[in-house]
Amino acid sequence: MAQSAKGSLNFRCPSCFMRDIDIDMFYDKDKKEYYCIRCCYHGDEKDVLEKNEMARFRYRDMMKRITVDDYDD
């Protein structure tokens, strides 16, 4: 496994998370960007937060019970 320091916050890799894989990203201080050790994703904090917001949108109703009454006919 790669030996690197994690950033101040633990960000999940958006690319892996969209495939239902929960992987924390690592922070490269020299390049000032986050990277995933499992896939080829890398990006700055702004990019990671934007992509993780898309994942939150995907799972927004995960804890909501959906019934027939929720659909309009």
Secondary structure by P-SEA (a helix, b strand, c coil): cccccccccccccaaaaaacbbbbbbbbccccccccccccccccaaaaaaaaaaaaaaacccccccccccccc
